[in-house]
Amino acid sequence: THIATPDGTVLMNTSTPNSGLAKGGSGDVLAGMIASFLAQGSEPKIAAAVGCALHSEAASRCAGRLTKRAMLPSDLIGELPGVFAMD
């Protein structure tokens, strides 16, 4: 994932790609995470970068627990407490 900002900065999420995210609703989870960070006062560039990184970590945990084929967007949400605590 590349995150491009109006000032020309390009940030790259280099975590392992996860085909389990290729399901309807996964992007909605990411958008909600980013919106939440923005609502809490994060700078847009940081909100997008942190949202992508945490979303990827949640997806990796889901894939490890459920497999990429079986995981659902709602499973990502269930992984977030552990991701935020980095358990």
N, CA, C and O atoms as a CHARMM CRD file, in Angstrom:
* protein
*
  348
    1    1 THR  N      0.84500  -1.17900   0.00000 PROA 1      0.00000
    2    1 THR  CA     0.00000   0.00000   0.00000 PROA 1      0.00000
    3    1 THR  C      0.88500   1.23400   0.00000 PROA 1      0.00000
    4    1 THR  O      1.81700   1.34100   0.79700 PROA 1      0.00000
    5    2 HSD  N      0.59300   2.15500  -0.88900 PROA 2      0.00000
    6    2 HSD  CA     1.27900   3.44300  -0.94100 PROA 2      0.00000
    7    2 HSD  C      0.30300   4.51900  -0.47500 PROA 2      0.00000
    8    2 HSD  O     -0.86600   4.52300  -0.86200 PROA 2      0.00000
    9    3 ILE  N      0.79000   5.41500   0.34700 PROA 3      0.00000
   10    3 ILE  CA    -0.01300   6.53200   0.83900 PROA 3      0.00000
   11    3 ILE  C      0.64500   7.79900   0.32600 PROA 3      0.00000
   12    3 ILE  O      1.76400   8.12900   0.72000 PROA 3      0.00000
   13    4 ALA  N     -0.05100   8.51200  -0.55400 PROA 4      0.00000
   14    4 ALA  CA     0.49000   9.73400  -1.14200 PROA 4      0.00000
   15    4 ALA  C     -0.23200  10.94000  -0.55700 PROA 4      0.00000
   16    4 ALA  O     -1.45500  10.94100  -0.41400 PROA 4      0.00000
   17    5 THR  N      0.54300  11.96000  -0.22400 PROA 5      0.00000
   18    5 THR  CA    -0.02800  13.16800   0.36000 PROA 5      0.00000
   19    5 THR  C      0.06300  14.32600  -0.63500 PROA 5      0.00000
   20    5 THR  O      0.85800  14.27100  -1.57300 PROA 5      0.00000
   21    6 PRO  N     -0.73500  15.36200  -0.44400 PROA 6      0.00000
   22    6 PRO  CA    -0.69900  16.50100  -1.36500 PROA 6      0.00000
   23    6 PRO  C      0.66600  17.17900  -1.46500 PROA 6      0.00000
   24    6 PRO  O      0.97900  17.79200  -2.48600 PROA 6      0.00000
   25    7 ASP  N      1.48700  17.07300  -0.40700 PROA 7      0.00000
   26    7 ASP  CA     2.80500  17.72400  -0.45000 PROA 7      0.00000
   27    7 ASP  C      3.85600  16.87900  -1.17500 PROA 7      0.00000
   28    7 ASP  O      5.02200  17.26600  -1.24600 PROA 7      0.00000
   29    8 GLY  N      3.44400  15.72500  -1.71500 PROA 8      0.00000
   30    8 GLY  CA     4.36000  14.87900  -2.47400 PROA 8      0.00000
   31    8 GLY  C      4.99700  13.75700  -1.67400 PROA 8      0.00000
   32    8 GLY  O      5.73300  12.94300  -2.23200 PROA 8      0.00000
   33    9 THR  N      4.73000  13.70100  -0.39200 PROA 9      0.00000
   34    9 THR  CA     5.25500  12.61500   0.43000 PROA 9      0.00000
   35    9 THR  C      4.56600  11.31300   0.04300 PROA 9      0.00000
   36    9 THR  O      3.35000  11.27600  -0.14500 PROA 9      0.00000
   37   10 VAL  N      5.35000  10.24700  -0.07400 PROA 10     0.00000
   38   10 VAL  CA     4.79000   8.92900  -0.33600 PROA 10     0.00000
   39   10 VAL  C      5.28600   7.99800   0.76800 PROA 10     0.00000
   40   10 VAL  O      6.48900   7.81400   0.95400 PROA 10     0.00000
   41   11 LEU  N      4.34500   7.42600   1.48400 PROA 11     0.00000
   42   11 LEU  CA     4.65100   6.45100   2.53300 PROA 11     0.00000
   43   11 LEU  C      4.26900   5.08000   2.00800 PROA 11     0.00000
   44   11 LEU  O      3.31400   4.94700   1.24300 PROA 11     0.00000
   45   12 MET  N      5.01300   4.05800   2.41900 PROA 12     0.00000
   46   12 MET  CA     4.73100   2.71800   1.94000 PROA 12     0.00000
   47   12 MET  C      4.57500   1.76200   3.11200 PROA 12     0.00000
   48   12 MET  O      5.42200   1.70400   4.00300 PROA 12     0.00000
   49   13 ASN  N      3.48000   1.01500   3.09600 PROA 13     0.00000
   50   13 ASN  CA     3.27000  -0.03700   4.07800 PROA 13     0.00000
   51   13 ASN  C      3.95300  -1.28300   3.52200 PROA 13     0.00000
   52   13 ASN  O      3.52200  -1.83800   2.51100 PROA 13     0.00000
   53   14 THR  N      5.00300  -1.71100   4.17700 PROA 14     0.00000
   54   14 THR  CA     5.80400  -2.82400   3.66100 PROA 14     0.00000
   55   14 THR  C      5.49000  -4.16000   4.32700 PROA 14     0.00000
   56   14 THR  O      6.24100  -5.12200   4.16300 PROA 14     0.00000
   57   15 SER  N      4.39300  -4.23200   5.07400 PROA 15     0.00000
   58   15 SER  CA     4.04500  -5.50100   5.70600 PROA 15     0.00000
   59   15 SER  C      3.64400  -6.51200   4.63300 PROA 15     0.00000
   60   15 SER  O      3.39500  -6.15400   3.48200 PROA 15     0.00000
   61   16 THR  N      3.59100  -7.74400   5.02300 PROA 16     0.00000
   62   16 THR  CA     3.30200  -8.83400   4.09200 PROA 16     0.00000
   63   16 THR  C      1.91700  -8.67900   3.48700 PROA 16     0.00000
   64   16 THR  O      0.94000  -8.49500   4.21300 PROA 16     0.00000
   65   17 PRO  N      1.82400  -8.75200   2.15900 PROA 17     0.00000
   66   17 PRO  CA     0.50100  -8.69200   1.52000 PROA 17     0.00000
   67   17 PRO  C     -0.38800  -9.82900   2.02500 PROA 17     0.00000
   68   17 PRO  O      0.10200 -10.89400   2.40000 PROA 17     0.00000
   69   18 ASN  N     -1.67600  -9.59300   2.03000 PROA 18     0.00000
   70   18 ASN  CA    -2.59500 -10.58400   2.55700 PROA 18     0.00000
   71   18 ASN  C     -3.83800 -10.63600   1.67000 PROA 18     0.00000
   72   18 ASN  O     -4.66900  -9.72800   1.70000 PROA 18     0.00000
   73   19 SER  N     -3.95800 -11.70200   0.88300 PROA 19     0.00000
   74   19 SER  CA    -5.09700 -11.83600  -0.01700 PROA 19     0.00000
   75   19 SER  C     -6.41300 -12.01600   0.74200 PROA 19     0.00000
   76   19 SER  O     -7.48600 -11.90400   0.14800 PROA 19     0.00000
   77   20 GLY  N     -6.34500 -12.29000   2.03400 PROA 20     0.00000
   78   20 GLY  CA    -7.55200 -12.39100   2.84200 PROA 20     0.00000
   79   20 GLY  C     -8.30000 -11.07100   2.94500 PROA 20     0.00000
   80   20 GLY  O     -9.47200 -11.04800   3.31900 PROA 20     0.00000
   81   21 LEU  N     -7.62600  -9.96600   2.61300 PROA 21     0.00000
   82   21 LEU  CA    -8.26800  -8.65200   2.63400 PROA 21     0.00000
   83   21 LEU  C     -9.06500  -8.37900   1.36200 PROA 21     0.00000
   84   21 LEU  O     -9.74500  -7.35700   1.27100 PROA 21     0.00000
   85   22 ALA  N     -8.99100  -9.27000   0.38500 PROA 22     0.00000
   86   22 ALA  CA    -9.69500  -9.07900  -0.88500 PROA 22     0.00000
   87   22 ALA  C    -11.14400  -9.53900  -0.76200 PROA 22     0.00000
   88   22 ALA  O    -11.61400 -10.38300  -1.52400 PROA 22     0.00000
   89   23 LYS  N    -11.81900  -8.97600   0.19000 PROA 23     0.00000
   90   23 LYS  CA   -13.22500  -9.29700   0.44400 PROA 23     0.00000
   91   23 LYS  C    -13.96900  -7.99800   0.71300 PROA 23     0.00000
   92   23 LYS  O    -13.42100  -7.06200   1.29500 PROA 23     0.00000
   93   24 GLY  N    -15.21400  -7.95300   0.28500 PROA 24     0.00000
   94   24 GLY  CA   -16.03100  -6.77200   0.53400 PROA 24     0.00000
   95   24 GLY  C    -16.12100  -6.46100   2.01600 PROA 24     0.00000
   96   24 GLY  O    -16.45900  -7.32300   2.82700 PROA 24     0.00000
   97   25 GLY  N    -15.81800  -5.23100   2.35500 PROA 25     0.00000
   98   25 GLY  CA   -15.89900  -4.79700   3.74100 PROA 25     0.00000
   99   25 GLY  C    -14.54600  -4.57100   4.38800 PROA 25     0.00000
  100   25 GLY  O    -14.45000  -3.85500   5.38400 PROA 25     0.00000
  101   26 SER  N    -13.48800  -5.17700   3.83100 PROA 26     0.00000
  102   26 SER  CA   -12.15200  -4.98900   4.42200 PROA 26     0.00000
  103   26 SER  C    -11.70000  -3.53900   4.32400 PROA 26     0.00000
  104   26 SER  O    -11.11300  -3.00000   5.26200 PROA 26     0.00000
  105   27 GLY  N    -11.97200  -2.91500   3.19000 PROA 27     0.00000
  106   27 GLY  CA   -11.62800  -1.50600   3.02700 PROA 27     0.00000
  107   27 GLY  C    -12.45400  -0.60100   3.92300 PROA 27     0.00000
  108   27 GLY  O    -11.99000   0.45700   4.34900 PROA 27     0.00000
  109   28 ASP  N    -13.67600  -1.01900   4.20500 PROA 28     0.00000
  110   28 ASP  CA   -14.52000  -0.24300   5.12400 PROA 28     0.00000
  111   28 ASP  C    -13.93300  -0.24500   6.53000 PROA 28     0.00000
  112   28 ASP  O    -13.98500   0.76000   7.23900 PROA 28     0.00000
  113   29 VAL  N    -13.37300  -1.38800   6.92400 PROA 29     0.00000
  114   29 VAL  CA   -12.72500  -1.46800   8.24300 PROA 29     0.00000
  115   29 VAL  C    -11.54100  -0.50600   8.27100 PROA 29     0.00000
  116   29 VAL  O    -11.36200   0.23100   9.24000 PROA 29     0.00000
  117   30 LEU  N    -10.73100  -0.51000   7.21200 PROA 30     0.00000
  118   30 LEU  CA    -9.57900   0.39100   7.13700 PROA 30     0.00000
  119   30 LEU  C    -10.03500   1.85100   7.16700 PROA 30     0.00000
  120   30 LEU  O     -9.47200   2.66500   7.90000 PROA 30     0.00000
  121   31 ALA  N    -11.04000   2.17600   6.38200 PROA 31     0.00000
  122   31 ALA  CA   -11.54200   3.55400   6.34800 PROA 31     0.00000
  123   31 ALA  C    -12.04500   3.98600   7.72700 PROA 31     0.00000
  124   31 ALA  O    -11.81700   5.12100   8.14400 PROA 31     0.00000
  125   32 GLY  N    -12.72000   3.09100   8.42500 PROA 32     0.00000
  126   32 GLY  CA   -13.19300   3.40600   9.77000 PROA 32     0.00000
  127   32 GLY  C    -12.06200   3.63900  10.74200 PROA 32     0.00000
  128   32 GLY  O    -12.13900   4.52000  11.59800 PROA 32     0.00000
  129   33 MET  N    -11.00300   2.84400  10.61000 PROA 33     0.00000
  130   33 MET  CA    -9.84600   3.02600  11.48300 PROA 33     0.00000
  131   33 MET  C     -9.20600   4.38800  11.23700 PROA 33     0.00000
  132   33 MET  O     -8.90000   5.11800  12.18000 PROA 33     0.00000
  133   34 ILE  N     -9.00600   4.72200   9.96900 PROA 34     0.00000
  134   34 ILE  CA    -8.38500   6.00500   9.62800 PROA 34     0.00000
  135   34 ILE  C     -9.27500   7.15800  10.10000 PROA 34     0.00000
  136   34 ILE  O     -8.78100   8.13100  10.67000 PROA 34     0.00000
  137   35 ALA  N    -10.57600   7.05000   9.86600 PROA 35     0.00000
  138   35 ALA  CA   -11.50400   8.09600  10.31100 PROA 35     0.00000
  139   35 ALA  C    -11.46000   8.26100  11.82400 PROA 35     0.00000
  140   35 ALA  O    -11.54400   9.37800  12.33400 PROA 35     0.00000
  141   36 SER  N    -11.32800   7.16000  12.53300 PROA 36     0.00000
  142   36 SER  CA   -11.25500   7.22600  13.99800 PROA 36     0.00000
  143   36 SER  C    -10.01000   7.98800  14.44300 PROA 36     0.00000
  144   36 SER  O    -10.07600   8.82100  15.34700 PROA 36     0.00000
  145   37 PHE  N     -8.88100   7.70200  13.80600 PROA 37     0.00000
  146   37 PHE  CA    -7.64900   8.42000  14.15900 PROA 37     0.00000
  147   37 PHE  C     -7.77600   9.90800  13.83900 PROA 37     0.00000
  148   37 PHE  O     -7.31000  10.75400  14.60100 PROA 37     0.00000
  149   38 LEU  N     -8.40800  10.22200  12.70800 PROA 38     0.00000
  150   38 LEU  CA    -8.62200  11.63300  12.35500 PROA 38     0.00000
  151   38 LEU  C     -9.51300  12.31700  13.38300 PROA 38     0.00000
  152   38 LEU  O     -9.24300  13.44600  13.79300 PROA 38     0.00000
  153   39 ALA  N    -10.56700  11.63500  13.79500 PROA 39     0.00000
  154   39 ALA  CA   -11.49300  12.20600  14.78100 PROA 39     0.00000
  155   39 ALA  C    -10.82100  12.44200  16.12500 PROA 39     0.00000
  156   39 ALA  O    -11.25600  13.28900  16.90500 PROA 39     0.00000
  157   40 GLN  N     -9.76000  11.69000  16.39000 PROA 40     0.00000
  158   40 GLN  CA    -9.02000  11.85600  17.64400 PROA 40     0.00000
  159   40 GLN  C     -7.91100  12.90200  17.51800 PROA 40     0.00000
  160   40 GLN  O     -7.16000  13.13000  18.46600 PROA 40     0.00000
  161   41 GLY  N     -7.80800  13.53800  16.34600 PROA 41     0.00000
  162   41 GLY  CA    -6.86400  14.62900  16.16800 PROA 41     0.00000
  163   41 GLY  C     -5.56000  14.28500  15.47100 PROA 41     0.00000
  164   41 GLY  O     -4.65700  15.12000  15.41700 PROA 41     0.00000
  165   42 SER  N     -5.44100  13.08400  14.94000 PROA 42     0.00000
  166   42 SER  CA    -4.20500  12.71900  14.23600 PROA 42     0.00000
  167   42 SER  C     -4.09300  13.48800  12.92300 PROA 42     0.00000
  168   42 SER  O     -5.09700  13.80800  12.28700 PROA 42     0.00000
  169   43 GLU  N     -2.87400  13.77300  12.53700 PROA 43     0.00000
  170   43 GLU  CA    -2.60000  14.36400  11.23500 PROA 43     0.00000
  171   43 GLU  C     -3.02000  13.34600  10.16200 PROA 43     0.00000
  172   43 GLU  O     -2.78800  12.15100  10.34600 PROA 43     0.00000
  173   44 PRO  N     -3.62300  13.77700   9.06200 PROA 44     0.00000
  174   44 PRO  CA    -4.10400  12.82500   8.04900 PROA 44     0.00000
  175   44 PRO  C     -3.05700  11.82300   7.57700 PROA 44     0.00000
  176   44 PRO  O     -3.35500  10.63600   7.44400 PROA 44     0.00000
  177   45 LYS  N     -1.84200  12.28000   7.32500 PROA 45     0.00000
  178   45 LYS  CA    -0.78600  11.38500   6.85900 PROA 45     0.00000
  179   45 LYS  C     -0.48700  10.30600   7.89800 PROA 45     0.00000
  180   45 LYS  O     -0.28700   9.14200   7.55000 PROA 45     0.00000
  181   46 ILE  N     -0.45900  10.68800   9.15200 PROA 46     0.00000
  182   46 ILE  CA    -0.18400   9.73500  10.23600 PROA 46     0.00000
  183   46 ILE  C     -1.37100   8.79100  10.41900 PROA 46     0.00000
  184   46 ILE  O     -1.18300   7.59100  10.61600 PROA 46     0.00000
  185   47 ALA  N     -2.58800   9.32500  10.35600 PROA 47     0.00000
  186   47 ALA  CA    -3.78500   8.49400  10.49600 PROA 47     0.00000
  187   47 ALA  C     -3.81400   7.41100   9.42200 PROA 47     0.00000
  188   47 ALA  O     -4.12900   6.25600   9.70900 PROA 47     0.00000
  189   48 ALA  N     -3.48500   7.78400   8.18800 PROA 48     0.00000
  190   48 ALA  CA    -3.48500   6.81500   7.09600 PROA 48     0.00000
  191   48 ALA  C     -2.38400   5.77100   7.27900 PROA 48     0.00000
  192   48 ALA  O     -2.61500   4.57800   7.08000 PROA 48     0.00000
  193   49 ALA  N     -1.19700   6.21900   7.65600 PROA 49     0.00000
  194   49 ALA  CA    -0.07500   5.28900   7.82000 PROA 49     0.00000
  195   49 ALA  C     -0.30800   4.31600   8.97300 PROA 49     0.00000
  196   49 ALA  O     -0.09500   3.11200   8.82900 PROA 49     0.00000
  197   50 VAL  N     -0.74100   4.83700  10.10500 PROA 50     0.00000
  198   50 VAL  CA    -0.98700   3.98100  11.27100 PROA 50     0.00000
  199   50 VAL  C     -2.17400   3.06100  11.00200 PROA 50     0.00000
  200   50 VAL  O     -2.14100   1.88400  11.35800 PROA 50     0.00000
  201   51 GLY  N     -3.21500   3.59100  10.37900 PROA 51     0.00000
  202   51 GLY  CA    -4.36600   2.76100  10.03800 PROA 51     0.00000
  203   51 GLY  C     -3.97900   1.59300   9.14600 PROA 51     0.00000
  204   51 GLY  O     -4.39900   0.46000   9.38100 PROA 51     0.00000
  205   52 CYS  N     -3.17900   1.86700   8.12600 PROA 52     0.00000
  206   52 CYS  CA    -2.73600   0.79600   7.22600 PROA 52     0.00000
  207   52 CYS  C     -1.89000  -0.23700   7.95200 PROA 52     0.00000
  208   52 CYS  O     -2.06600  -1.44000   7.75600 PROA 52     0.00000
  209   53 ALA  N     -0.97900   0.22600   8.78200 PROA 53     0.00000
  210   53 ALA  CA    -0.09900  -0.70100   9.50200 PROA 53     0.00000
  211   53 ALA  C     -0.88400  -1.59300  10.46100 PROA 53     0.00000
  212   53 ALA  O     -0.64900  -2.80100  10.51400 PROA 53     0.00000
  213   54 LEU  N     -1.80500  -1.01400  11.21300 PROA 54     0.00000
  214   54 LEU  CA    -2.58400  -1.79700  12.16900 PROA 54     0.00000
  215   54 LEU  C     -3.57200  -2.71900  11.46100 PROA 54     0.00000
  216   54 LEU  O     -3.81000  -3.83900  11.91200 PROA 54     0.00000
  217   55 HSD  N     -4.14200  -2.25500  10.36700 PROA 55     0.00000
  218   55 HSD  CA    -5.04600  -3.07100   9.55100 PROA 55     0.00000
  219   55 HSD  C     -4.29300  -4.29500   9.02600 PROA 55     0.00000
  220   55 HSD  O     -4.81400  -5.41000   9.05700 PROA 55     0.00000
  221   56 SER  N     -3.07300  -4.08200   8.54600 PROA 56     0.00000
  222   56 SER  CA    -2.25000  -5.18700   8.04700 PROA 56     0.00000
  223   56 SER  C     -1.91200  -6.17700   9.15000 PROA 56     0.00000
  224   56 SER  O     -1.95000  -7.38900   8.93900 PROA 56     0.00000
  225   57 GLU  N     -1.58600  -5.66200  10.31800 PROA 57     0.00000
  226   57 GLU  CA    -1.26900  -6.54800  11.44700 PROA 57     0.00000
  227   57 GLU  C     -2.48800  -7.36600  11.85100 PROA 57     0.00000
  228   57 GLU  O     -2.37100  -8.56000  12.12600 PROA 57     0.00000
  229   58 ALA  N     -3.64600  -6.74000  11.88800 PROA 58     0.00000
  230   58 ALA  CA    -4.87600  -7.47200  12.20800 PROA 58     0.00000
  231   58 ALA  C     -5.13200  -8.55900  11.16100 PROA 58     0.00000
  232   58 ALA  O     -5.54700  -9.66700  11.50300 PROA 58     0.00000
  233   59 ALA  N     -4.88600  -8.24300   9.89500 PROA 59     0.00000
  234   59 ALA  CA    -5.08200  -9.22500   8.82600 PROA 59     0.00000
  235   59 ALA  C     -4.11500 -10.39300   8.96200 PROA 59     0.00000
  236   59 ALA  O     -4.49500 -11.54300   8.74300 PROA 59     0.00000
  237   60 SER  N     -2.88300 -10.10800   9.31800 PROA 60     0.00000
  238   60 SER  CA    -1.90700 -11.18500   9.50700 PROA 60     0.00000
  239   60 SER  C     -2.32900 -12.10900  10.64000 PROA 60     0.00000
  240   60 SER  O     -2.22100 -13.33000  10.53100 PROA 60     0.00000
  241   61 ARG  N     -2.80500 -11.52200  11.71600 PROA 61     0.00000
  242   61 ARG  CA    -3.27100 -12.33500  12.84700 PROA 61     0.00000
  243   61 ARG  C     -4.48700 -13.16800  12.45800 PROA 61     0.00000
  244   61 ARG  O     -4.59000 -14.33700  12.83100 PROA 61     0.00000
  245   62 CYS  N     -5.40100 -12.56800  11.71300 PROA 62     0.00000
  246   62 CYS  CA    -6.58300 -13.31100  11.25700 PROA 62     0.00000
  247   62 CYS  C     -6.18400 -14.48400  10.36900 PROA 62     0.00000
  248   62 CYS  O     -6.68200 -15.59800  10.53200 PROA 62     0.00000
  249   63 ALA  N     -5.29000 -14.22300   9.44000 PROA 63     0.00000
  250   63 ALA  CA    -4.86000 -15.27600   8.52400 PROA 63     0.00000
  251   63 ALA  C     -4.18600 -16.41500   9.28100 PROA 63     0.00000
  252   63 ALA  O     -4.36900 -17.58600   8.94800 PROA 63     0.00000
  253   64 GLY  N     -3.41700 -16.07000  10.28700 PROA 64     0.00000
  254   64 GLY  CA    -2.76200 -17.09600  11.09000 PROA 64     0.00000
  255   64 GLY  C     -3.73900 -17.92600  11.90000 PROA 64     0.00000
  256   64 GLY  O     -3.52500 -19.11700  12.12600 PROA 64     0.00000
  257   65 ARG  N     -4.79600 -17.29600  12.32600 PROA 65     0.00000
  258   65 ARG  CA    -5.78400 -17.97700  13.17100 PROA 65     0.00000
  259   65 ARG  C     -6.84400 -18.68900  12.34700 PROA 65     0.00000
  260   65 ARG  O     -7.25800 -19.79500  12.69800 PROA 65     0.00000
  261   66 LEU  N     -7.29000 -18.07200  11.25500 PROA 66     0.00000
  262   66 LEU  CA    -8.44300 -18.58000  10.50200 PROA 66     0.00000
  263   66 LEU  C     -8.13200 -19.03700   9.07600 PROA 66     0.00000
  264   66 LEU  O     -8.94100 -19.74900   8.48100 PROA 66     0.00000
  265   67 THR  N     -7.02600 -18.66400   8.53000 PROA 67     0.00000
  266   67 THR  CA    -6.58600 -18.78700   7.13200 PROA 67     0.00000
  267   67 THR  C     -7.11100 -17.59700   6.33000 PROA 67     0.00000
  268   67 THR  O     -8.14400 -17.01200   6.65500 PROA 67     0.00000
  269   68 LYS  N     -6.37400 -17.25700   5.27900 PROA 68     0.00000
  270   68 LYS  CA    -6.74800 -16.12900   4.42300 PROA 68     0.00000
  271   68 LYS  C     -8.10000 -16.36000   3.76500 PROA 68     0.00000
  272   68 LYS  O     -8.87600 -15.42400   3.57200 PROA 68     0.00000
  273   69 ARG  N     -8.37200 -17.60200   3.42800 PROA 69     0.00000
  274   69 ARG  CA    -9.62000 -17.92500   2.73900 PROA 69     0.00000
  275   69 ARG  C    -10.83500 -17.77900   3.66000 PROA 69     0.00000
  276   69 ARG  O    -11.90400 -17.36800   3.20900 PROA 69     0.00000
  277   70 ALA  N    -10.68100 -18.10500   4.92100 PROA 70     0.00000
  278   70 ALA  CA   -11.82800 -18.12700   5.83500 PROA 70     0.00000
  279   70 ALA  C    -12.05800 -16.81800   6.57200 PROA 70     0.00000
  280   70 ALA  O    -13.15800 -16.59500   7.07800 PROA 70     0.00000
  281   71 MET  N    -11.05800 -15.94100   6.65000 PROA 71     0.00000
  282   71 MET  CA   -11.21200 -14.71600   7.43300 PROA 71     0.00000
  283   71 MET  C    -12.21800 -13.76200   6.78900 PROA 71     0.00000
  284   71 MET  O    -12.36200 -13.71200   5.56800 PROA 71     0.00000
  285   72 LEU  N    -12.90100 -13.01500   7.63600 PROA 72     0.00000
  286   72 LEU  CA   -13.89300 -12.02700   7.20500 PROA 72     0.00000
  287   72 LEU  C    -13.53200 -10.65800   7.77500 PROA 72     0.00000
  288   72 LEU  O    -12.78600 -10.57500   8.75100 PROA 72     0.00000
  289   73 PRO  N    -14.04800  -9.58600   7.18200 PROA 73     0.00000
  290   73 PRO  CA   -13.78600  -8.25800   7.73100 PROA 73     0.00000
  291   73 PRO  C    -14.15700  -8.13400   9.20300 PROA 73     0.00000
  292   73 PRO  O    -13.45900  -7.45300   9.95400 PROA 73     0.00000
  293   74 SER  N    -15.21900  -8.76400   9.62400 PROA 74     0.00000
  294   74 SER  CA   -15.59500  -8.69500  11.03500 PROA 74     0.00000
  295   74 SER  C    -14.53900  -9.34200  11.93100 PROA 74     0.00000
  296   74 SER  O    -14.39800  -8.96800  13.09500 PROA 74     0.00000
  297   75 ASP  N    -13.80000 -10.30900  11.39100 PROA 75     0.00000
  298   75 ASP  CA   -12.71500 -10.91900  12.15600 PROA 75     0.00000
  299   75 ASP  C    -11.57900  -9.92600  12.38700 PROA 75     0.00000
  300   75 ASP  O    -10.91000  -9.97200  13.41900 PROA 75     0.00000
  301   76 LEU  N    -11.36200  -9.03000  11.42400 PROA 76     0.00000
  302   76 LEU  CA   -10.34500  -7.98300  11.59100 PROA 76     0.00000
  303   76 LEU  C    -10.66600  -7.13200  12.81800 PROA 76     0.00000
  304   76 LEU  O     -9.79100  -6.82200  13.62700 PROA 76     0.00000
  305   77 ILE  N    -11.91600  -6.76900  12.93100 PROA 77     0.00000
  306   77 ILE  CA   -12.34000  -5.93600  14.05600 PROA 77     0.00000
  307   77 ILE  C    -12.07900  -6.65700  15.37300 PROA 77     0.00000
  308   77 ILE  O    -11.65500  -6.04100  16.35000 PROA 77     0.00000
  309   78 GLY  N    -12.33000  -7.94100  15.39800 PROA 78     0.00000
  310   78 GLY  CA   -12.08600  -8.72700  16.60100 PROA 78     0.00000
  311   78 GLY  C    -10.61900  -8.81000  16.98900 PROA 78     0.00000
  312   78 GLY  O    -10.29800  -9.03700  18.15500 PROA 78     0.00000
  313   79 GLU  N     -9.72600  -8.62900  16.02400 PROA 79     0.00000
  314   79 GLU  CA    -8.28400  -8.66200  16.29300 PROA 79     0.00000
  315   79 GLU  C     -7.73800  -7.33100  16.79800 PROA 79     0.00000
  316   79 GLU  O     -6.63400  -7.28300  17.34000 PROA 79     0.00000
  317   80 LEU  N     -8.48900  -6.26100  16.62800 PROA 80     0.00000
  318   80 LEU  CA    -7.95600  -4.92300  16.94200 PROA 80     0.00000
  319   80 LEU  C     -7.52400  -4.72700  18.39800 PROA 80     0.00000
  320   80 LEU  O     -6.48900  -4.10100  18.62400 PROA 80     0.00000
  321   81 PRO  N     -8.25900  -5.22700  19.39800 PROA 81     0.00000
  322   81 PRO  CA    -7.77100  -5.02800  20.76800 PROA 81     0.00000
  323   81 PRO  C     -6.35600  -5.56700  20.97400 PROA 81     0.00000
  324   81 PRO  O     -5.52700  -4.91300  21.60700 PROA 81     0.00000
  325   82 GLY  N     -6.08300  -6.74300  20.44700 PROA 82     0.00000
  326   82 GLY  CA    -4.74400  -7.31000  20.57400 PROA 82     0.00000
  327   82 GLY  C     -3.70200  -6.54300  19.78600 PROA 82     0.00000
  328   82 GLY  O     -2.55600  -6.40900  20.21500 PROA 82     0.00000
  329   83 VAL  N     -4.11500  -6.03300  18.60900 PROA 83     0.00000
  330   83 VAL  CA    -3.19700  -5.25500  17.79400 PROA 83     0.00000
  331   83 VAL  C     -2.84300  -3.94600  18.49600 PROA 83     0.00000
  332   83 VAL  O     -1.67600  -3.55300  18.52100 PROA 83     0.00000
  333   84 PHE  N     -3.83400  -3.27400  19.06200 PROA 84     0.00000
  334   84 PHE  CA    -3.56100  -2.02500  19.76200 PROA 84     0.00000
  335   84 PHE  C     -2.69000  -2.26200  20.98400 PROA 84     0.00000
  336   84 PHE  O     -1.85200  -1.42700  21.32400 PROA 84     0.00000
  337   85 ALA  N     -2.88000  -3.38100  21.63700 PROA 85     0.00000
  338   85 ALA  CA    -2.05300  -3.71400  22.81800 PROA 85     0.00000
  339   85 ALA  C     -0.74000  -4.35900  22.39700 PROA 85     0.00000
  340   85 ALA  O      0.18200  -4.48600  23.20200 PROA 85     0.00000
  341   86 MET  N     -0.65800  -4.76900  21.12400 PROA 86     0.00000
  342   86 MET  CA     0.48700  -5.48500  20.55900 PROA 86     0.00000
  343   86 MET  C      0.83100  -6.71100  21.38200 PROA 86     0.00000
  344   86 MET  O      1.98200  -6.94600  21.74900 PROA 86     0.00000
  345   87 ASP  N     -0.21700  -7.48700  21.66200 PROA 87     0.00000
  346   87 ASP  CA    -0.04800  -8.77500  22.35300 PROA 87     0.00000
  347   87 ASP  C      0.46200  -9.80200  21.38100 PROA 87     0.00000
  348   87 ASP  O      0.67400 -10.95600  21.75500 PROA 87     0.00000
